[in-house]
Amino acid sequence: MPATATDPKDQPKGGQATGAAGAGQSTAKEGLQDVIAGRTAICHVFGGDKEKNYPGRLIYRGYDIDDLAQHATFEEVVHLLWHDDLPTRSQLDQVKQQLGQNRALPSEVIDLMRRFPKDATPMDVIRSVVSTLGLFDPEGAVDTTEANHNKALRLTAQMPTIVTTWHRLRQGKDPIQAKPSQSTAEAFLYMLNGEEPTDVAERTLDVALILHADHEFNASTFAARVTAATLSDMHSAVTSAVGALIGPLHGGANEGVIHMLQEIGEPEKVEPFILDKLKGRGARIMGFGHRVYRGTDPRAQYLREMSRQLGERQKDLKFWTMSRNIEEIMWREKTIHANVDFYSASTYWALGLPTDLFTPIFAVSRIAGWTAHILEQYSDNRIIRPLAEYAGPWQRSYVPIEQREQTAQEGKKS
Ligand SMILES: CC(C)(COP(=O)(O)OP(=O)(O)OC[C@H]1O[C@@H](n2cnc3c(N)ncnc32)[C@H](O)[C@@H]1OP(=O)(O)O)[C@@H](O)C(=O)NCCC(=O)NCCS
């Protein structure tokens, strides 16, 4: 059929004419880069500037991550993300108490987890268990603001239990319940190992949790908001977020870093390994680069220092030294900075944590941000539904299946 003035490509869509693909000029923003996709009062990332040597900055509700990492606890940050300001003493006691009292998983869920394949990855288990918890939540079908706050609290309390329960079950061990008075970091390490963590281990993990708690419209949070914006439930929105976090370009990068360090093996092999990797087309060194930070990632310095301090205490600075060297090479070769995942890898490694729990620890922390964003989305909602730039053919006529069959047969013969 000849093209006419009423061709679909010439018709306006969503109030504005698109058809850019037809005109050969793309107006789509690949990966939504630089697109402001909504408003939030929870968190902001200042990208910084590589050329001007401006560092990146991160604020949670106006508080600088430097201040929070140095002075706050994870529970204070959880309250801050959910309730707009740092807690008073009694508010902090309350949030700690509520988290402590809501850590247990329903026995039906633990029974189900016992039947999961023993080699299921902890992230796949988190995704499945978060979804299952929606079936058992006492307010599962209730979508009032109060019920959604309660669900946010329960999911944040349960996330460390999901991870540690699975780790013990897959080893053939029984899960251990945390003590209600334990902080999230303390409870996580206690439920994992069955013994009280040292102050150093607890504070190191606590700081790591603060640093990972939120990051504006990162991929997993955005996935959560898209799901919440359909007015779907909290557990579905968090399940979407967990799925997005699994990917190696997002939360999965920290595990990739430790695998790389192990593959390199020795400090003297770092330089040839990285240079060789960078030769590959589209090569990515895990733990480097960021969509928003052009200057340094403000979270990386704390993890770098904690990794060094733990290495010094244990008289084993191999991974830290190798990581420093990789950082120097990446700056020299690509002018790219390390991101939050790079030194979290050697920090968790030095804490003796299993490698496949690195990304789950990210979830133990980021659940606070996800739920804060879901609550914010519910409070002022509009469905998230962008446009796409159409890149397919514009106009085709229906061909009867007999004719398609004949064309296919003729194609095979020729
Ligand atoms: C985070 C990430 C997905 C951001 O992707 P993005 O914003 O689409 O950035 P791009 O892929 O367009 O990269 C821009 C440039 O930096 C380079 N680059 C970015 N990250 C790189 C990395 N980790 N290793 C090597 N080069 C990298 C790209 O090659 C590209 O260079 P070019 O313009 O010469 O081709 C990307 O940096 C990455 O894959 N990093 C590794 C995974 C990771 O650590 N993820 C955790 C993020 S917190």
The ligand as an ORCA input file, in Angstrom:
! r2SCAN-3c Opt
* xyz 0 1
  C      27.782      1.202     35.943
  C      27.684      1.115     34.429
  C      26.645      0.023     34.069
  C      27.256      2.450     33.875
  O      27.017      2.292     32.527
  P      26.789      3.525     31.546
  O      26.373      4.724     32.286
  O      25.901      3.036     30.467
  O      28.244      3.857     31.033
  P      28.845      3.431     29.657
  O      28.731      1.934     29.551
  O      28.201      4.242     28.581
  O      30.362      3.833     29.804
  C      30.908      5.093     29.427
  C      32.366      4.910     29.072
  O      33.098      4.410     30.192
  C      33.633      3.105     29.921
  N      33.348      2.263     31.090
  C      32.320      2.423     31.948
  N      32.394      1.506     32.912
  C      33.491      0.776     32.650
  C      34.082     -0.320     33.303
  N      33.555     -0.823     34.419
  N      35.188     -0.847     32.784
  C      35.719     -0.351     31.650
  N      35.215      0.708     30.992
  C      34.099      1.238     31.501
  C      32.884      2.600     28.702
  O      33.690      1.758     27.945
  C      32.608      3.875     27.992
  O      33.767      4.276     27.340
  P      33.714      4.670     25.814
  O      32.833      5.890     25.762
  O      35.139      4.897     25.474
  O      33.101      3.479     25.118
  C      29.052      0.743     33.816
  O      30.010      1.684     34.249
  C      29.495     -0.671     34.169
  O      29.139     -1.623     33.461
  N      30.289     -0.844     35.278
  C      30.690     -2.148     35.728
  C      29.599     -2.770     36.582
  C      29.497     -2.099     37.920
  O      30.477     -1.875     38.613
  N      28.261     -1.827     38.318
  C      27.953     -1.242     39.614
  C      27.474      0.175     39.477
  S      27.335      0.928     41.058
*
